[in-house]
Amino acid sequence: MTFFDLTGKVAIITGSSRGIGRAIAVALADAGARVVISSRKQAACEEVAAAINARVGEERAIAVAASISEKTALEALVAETRARFGTIDILVCNAASNPHYGPMGGISDDQFRKIFDNNVLANHWLVHMVAPDMIARNDGAIIIVSSIGALVGSEVIGGYNVSKAADLQLVRNLAVEFGRHNIRVNAIAPGVVRTDFARALWEDPQAEADLKRFTPLGRIGEPDDVAGAAVFLASRAGNYVSGQAIVVDGGTTVRGSL
């Protein structure tokens, strides 16, 4: 077995119909895993699953739509995965919400609750839904996609950043709780990545130019940049990594100031 071989593994990836989640699903399938594509819309999930199956030449992806805001939908996602693919080896919690852009003084209570329900509580739910499979086998990999927003302040996405910081502590706690079962729990903290979700941060040409100038690698991230870290954490290569946050930001957070 090679370091990055995921042949025979089963992975659920939330928010995988586009952006970072889709790139992670493709990368895991390329490494041999069977992947479950999940987001809110079944048609979008089916399109990604079909593209992956065409790419690898066999049925290695299925589509199971689920809203992360509904616990029963997530339970159905896990049950359908078990019914069609068997036990779950890898969970990637990538889906997230950010309904407020602006200072935290302007965020409504409902918006703040939605951020925490979708970005933290849903991850907690999913982890404990898949954990029995992993505990039974004494093996598993759980990855939560956080953000460098968990490490810095912001004038426009503060509520989102607070939730992503909570995800880092969720990872640390779960790594301690599940470590005795050989379950690795880690986070990936991307910087600004060229996705629809982060469009407000990069679509203005001047904003992108400023980001490039501030980033040591001289560019903003692409979804595939994050996918490689997920393959590492899900595979034998990451066997002794747990409770950590891998920052994937082109060096932005170490820059300090211009």
Backbone torsions as a table, in degrees:
resi	resn	phi	psi	omega
1	MET	NA	132.5	178.2
2	THR	-85.7	167.4	-177.2
3	PHE	-58.5	-35.7	-172.0
4	PHE	-111.2	18.8	-179.4
5	ASP	-83.4	121.7	178.9
6	LEU	-114.3	21.5	-179.2
7	THR	-55.4	129.2	178.5
8	GLY	87.8	-10.6	179.9
9	LYS	-80.6	151.0	177.8
10	VAL	-116.5	128.5	-175.9
11	ALA	-128.5	135.0	168.9
12	ILE	-102.6	131.5	177.4
13	ILE	-126.8	113.7	178.4
14	THR	-82.3	155.2	-178.7
15	GLY	60.2	39.1	-171.1
16	SER	-106.3	17.1	176.6
17	SER	-84.7	-8.6	179.1
18	ARG	-163.1	173.3	171.5
19	GLY	58.7	-140.2	-177.1
20	ILE	-60.8	-43.5	-178.7
21	GLY	-60.8	-42.6	178.4
22	ARG	-63.8	-43.7	179.6
23	ALA	-61.9	-39.0	177.9
24	ILE	-65.8	-43.9	179.7
25	ALA	-60.3	-44.1	178.6
26	VAL	-62.0	-44.1	-177.7
27	ALA	-65.9	-41.0	178.4
28	LEU	-65.4	-40.3	177.6
29	ALA	-65.7	-41.4	177.3
30	ASP	-59.2	-30.9	179.9
31	ALA	-83.8	-1.2	174.4
32	GLY	112.3	-6.6	-177.5
33	ALA	-75.2	155.0	166.4
34	ARG	-92.3	129.6	-169.8
35	VAL	-121.0	145.2	176.6
36	VAL	-108.8	116.3	179.7
37	ILE	-87.6	125.5	-177.6
38	SER	-140.9	131.9	169.0
39	SER	-157.3	-166.2	-173.8
40	ARG	-73.8	-30.0	-171.7
41	LYS	-110.4	121.8	-176.5
42	GLN	-60.8	-41.5	-177.7
43	ALA	-60.6	-42.0	179.3
44	ALA	-65.4	-38.9	178.1
45	CYS	-65.6	-41.9	-179.5
46	GLU	-63.7	-36.2	178.9
47	GLU	-62.5	-42.7	179.9
48	VAL	-68.5	-43.9	179.0
49	ALA	-59.8	-42.7	179.2
50	ALA	-64.1	-40.3	179.5
51	ALA	-64.8	-39.6	178.7
52	ILE	-67.1	-44.3	-179.2
53	ASN	-63.2	-37.7	176.2
54	ALA	-66.2	-37.0	-178.3
55	ARG	-66.9	-42.8	-175.6
56	VAL	-93.5	-11.0	175.7
57	GLY	81.2	16.8	176.7
58	GLU	-161.2	168.8	179.4
59	GLU	-79.8	98.1	179.2
60	ARG	-118.8	1.5	-179.7
61	ALA	-137.8	140.5	173.2
62	ILE	-128.5	160.0	-177.9
63	ALA	-113.7	125.7	177.6
64	VAL	-137.8	100.3	-178.9
65	ALA	-69.0	143.9	177.3
66	ALA	-162.7	137.6	174.4
67	SER	-89.4	127.7	-179.1
68	ILE	-67.9	-13.9	179.7
69	SER	-82.1	-6.9	-176.9
70	GLU	-118.5	113.7	-177.8
71	LYS	-60.5	-40.0	-179.9
72	THR	-64.6	-33.4	178.1
73	ALA	-67.8	-38.1	178.4
74	LEU	-69.7	-37.6	175.2
75	GLU	-61.4	-39.8	178.1
76	ALA	-67.2	-37.1	176.5
77	LEU	-59.8	-47.1	-179.9
78	VAL	-66.5	-42.5	-179.7
79	ALA	-63.9	-42.6	179.2
80	GLU	-65.5	-37.9	177.6
81	THR	-62.0	-46.8	179.6
82	ARG	-62.7	-39.8	-177.9
83	ALA	-65.8	-36.1	-173.3
84	ARG	-98.1	-31.2	-175.6
85	PHE	-119.2	-16.9	-176.6
86	GLY	98.5	-156.6	-174.5
87	THR	-67.6	154.1	-173.7
88	ILE	-98.6	127.6	-178.6
89	ASP	-102.1	-31.4	-172.2
90	ILE	-134.9	133.6	173.2
91	LEU	-124.0	127.1	174.5
92	VAL	-118.0	109.9	177.6
93	CYS	-90.7	96.2	-176.2
94	ASN	-109.2	-30.7	-176.2
95	ALA	-62.0	142.8	-179.6
96	ALA	-157.4	166.7	178.9
97	SER	-131.4	150.2	171.9
98	ASN	-148.9	84.2	-175.8
99	PRO	-79.8	-0.7	-177.4
100	HIS	-128.8	127.0	175.2
101	TYR	-121.9	111.2	-177.4
102	GLY	147.6	-179.9	-179.7
103	PRO	-57.8	150.1	-177.4
104	MET	-65.8	-21.4	177.6
105	GLY	-63.5	-18.4	-178.9
106	GLY	-101.5	2.5	-177.6
107	ILE	-81.0	136.6	178.5
108	SER	-82.9	161.0	177.8
109	ASP	-60.4	-40.9	-179.5
110	ASP	-63.7	-39.9	178.2
111	GLN	-65.2	-42.6	-179.7
112	PHE	-64.3	-42.5	178.7
113	ARG	-64.0	-40.2	179.2
114	LYS	-62.2	-41.8	178.6
115	ILE	-58.6	-47.7	-177.4
116	PHE	-73.7	-37.1	178.2
117	ASP	-62.1	-45.2	-175.4
118	ASN	-81.8	-32.8	-173.0
119	ASN	-94.5	-19.0	-177.6
120	VAL	-125.1	-57.5	-176.1
121	LEU	-61.7	-42.2	179.4
122	ALA	-61.4	-37.7	176.9
123	ASN	-63.9	-43.8	176.9
124	HIS	-57.3	-45.7	178.7
125	TRP	-58.7	-52.6	-174.2
126	LEU	-62.8	-42.4	179.8
127	VAL	-56.4	-46.7	-176.8
128	HIS	-76.5	-17.0	172.9
129	MET	-74.6	-37.1	-178.1
130	VAL	-91.1	-17.5	-174.8
131	ALA	-56.1	-38.7	-178.9
132	PRO	-56.2	-39.5	177.0
133	ASP	-60.3	-45.6	-176.3
134	MET	-68.9	-40.1	178.7
135	ILE	-64.2	-41.1	-179.3
136	ALA	-61.5	-35.2	-179.0
137	ARG	-92.9	-8.2	-175.5
138	ASN	57.5	44.6	-179.6
139	ASP	-169.1	144.2	176.1
140	GLY	170.0	160.5	178.5
141	ALA	-135.2	125.3	178.0
142	ILE	-119.3	129.6	-178.3
143	ILE	-127.5	126.3	175.3
144	ILE	-111.5	125.4	178.9
145	VAL	-84.2	109.6	178.7
146	SER	-98.1	-131.6	-177.5
147	SER	-172.2	154.0	171.4
148	ILE	-66.6	-12.5	172.8
149	GLY	-60.1	-22.2	176.7
150	ALA	-69.2	-15.6	-173.0
151	LEU	-108.3	-10.1	-175.1
152	VAL	-135.9	169.1	174.6
153	GLY	-93.6	166.4	-179.9
154	SER	-152.3	145.7	176.1
155	GLU	-86.8	-10.2	-173.0
156	VAL	-126.6	-20.4	179.8
157	ILE	-130.4	41.5	-176.0
158	GLY	-62.5	-44.5	-179.7
159	GLY	-61.9	-43.3	176.3
160	TYR	-59.8	-44.4	-179.1
161	ASN	-62.7	-39.4	178.1
162	VAL	-61.6	-41.5	179.3
163	SER	-65.9	-36.6	-179.6
164	LYS	-72.5	-29.7	172.6
165	ALA	-67.3	-38.6	176.0
166	ALA	-61.5	-36.8	177.4
167	ASP	-61.1	-37.7	178.7
168	LEU	-63.8	-38.9	177.4
169	GLN	-72.3	-33.9	174.1
170	LEU	-58.1	-44.4	178.5
171	VAL	-60.9	-46.0	-178.8
172	ARG	-62.4	-44.5	179.9
173	ASN	-63.6	-45.3	-178.6
174	LEU	-66.0	-34.5	177.3
175	ALA	-60.9	-38.3	177.9
176	VAL	-70.6	-45.0	-176.1
177	GLU	-67.4	-37.7	-174.1
178	PHE	-99.9	-4.5	-176.5
179	GLY	-57.1	-37.0	-177.7
180	ARG	-67.9	-13.1	176.9
181	HIS	-100.4	12.5	-179.4
182	ASN	60.5	35.3	176.2
183	ILE	-104.5	122.3	-179.5
184	ARG	-94.2	132.6	-179.3
185	VAL	-126.9	120.6	-176.2
186	ASN	-141.5	166.8	176.3
187	ALA	-121.8	152.9	167.6
188	ILE	-114.7	132.1	-179.1
189	ALA	-116.6	91.1	179.8
190	PRO	-74.9	153.9	167.0
191	GLY	-84.6	-153.5	178.7
192	VAL	-71.2	122.9	-178.3
193	VAL	-119.9	143.9	-177.2
194	ARG	-74.0	81.6	177.2
195	THR	-131.6	164.3	175.7
196	ASP	-62.2	-36.0	-178.1
197	PHE	-60.4	-36.8	-177.6
198	ALA	-100.2	13.8	-172.9
199	ARG	-54.5	-37.2	-177.7
200	ALA	-62.1	-21.2	-177.2
201	LEU	-89.9	-15.3	-174.2
202	TRP	-134.3	-13.6	-171.0
203	GLU	-68.7	-27.3	174.6
204	ASP	-72.0	125.4	-176.4
205	PRO	-54.8	-37.4	179.3
206	GLN	-68.9	-38.3	177.8
207	ALA	-63.0	-42.4	178.7
208	GLU	-66.5	-39.2	178.5
209	ALA	-62.6	-40.3	178.1
210	ASP	-64.8	-41.5	178.4
211	LEU	-62.8	-43.1	179.4
212	LYS	-62.1	-40.6	-178.6
213	ARG	-67.2	-34.1	-177.3
214	PHE	-82.3	-22.1	-175.9
215	THR	-88.9	124.0	-178.5
216	PRO	-52.9	-35.5	178.9
217	LEU	-79.4	-5.3	171.5
218	GLY	75.5	21.2	178.2
219	ARG	-156.9	162.5	171.0
220	ILE	-86.7	165.8	-174.7
221	GLY	-76.0	159.1	172.1
222	GLU	-116.8	152.9	-178.0
223	PRO	-51.5	-38.3	179.9
224	ASP	-62.9	-25.1	178.0
225	ASP	-63.4	-33.7	180.0
226	VAL	-82.4	-34.0	-176.9
227	ALA	-60.1	-37.5	179.8
228	GLY	-61.0	-39.9	178.1
229	ALA	-64.8	-36.4	178.6
230	ALA	-65.3	-42.2	178.0
231	VAL	-61.4	-42.5	177.3
232	PHE	-57.8	-50.1	-176.2
233	LEU	-69.4	-28.7	-178.7
234	ALA	-82.5	-17.1	-169.2
235	SER	-105.3	178.5	177.5
236	ARG	-58.3	-27.3	179.3
237	ALA	-59.6	-28.9	-178.8
238	GLY	-103.8	24.6	-172.6
239	ASN	-59.1	-25.8	-176.4
240	TYR	-115.4	25.0	177.7
241	VAL	-112.2	121.0	178.4
242	SER	-154.3	145.2	179.2
243	GLY	76.3	17.4	-173.4
244	GLN	-110.3	162.7	172.6
245	ALA	-121.5	114.3	177.5
246	ILE	-89.7	116.5	-179.0
247	VAL	-85.2	125.7	-179.6
248	VAL	-122.7	85.8	-170.3
249	ASP	-141.4	15.6	178.7
250	GLY	66.7	12.8	178.7
251	GLY	96.6	5.3	-174.2
252	THR	-56.3	-46.9	-173.3
253	THR	-72.2	-15.1	177.5
254	VAL	-94.2	-5.1	-177.0
255	ARG	-69.3	-36.8	179.8
256	GLY	81.9	-82.7	179.8
257	SER	-150.2	163.3	-179.8
258	LEU	-69.5	NA	NA
